Amino acid sequence: MIEDVTLLTLLIYAVIGVLLGLLLGTMLKGGGFGWFGNLCLGLLGAFLGGLVLTLTSHVVDNNIMWNAIAAAGGSTLLTLIVAIFKRR
């Protein structure tokens, strides 16, 4: 499963993670974690979201749309979870 990840899939995760990380960072009250922190959180979240959904067989590797949705969901969730814990 995980060994079937293609370069296109990794590129999708990276692009969506960077874009959503920067976008969500600007939407968070207080500017998030700075541009580099937002970028890193977005990337990490996209890769984790894609990895989890690929390992649980919810995302088939050759489906670009589902890979993009998995990356967007992971990036959004991780950024928001970290933002919630930062405020405490």
HELIX and SHEET records of a PDB file:
HELIX    1   1 ILE A    2  ASP A    4  5                                   3    
HELIX    2   2 LEU A    7  MET A   27  1                                  21    
HELIX    3   3 GLY A   34  LEU A   55  1                                  22    
HELIX    4   4 ILE A   64  ARG A   87  1                                  24    
END                                                                             
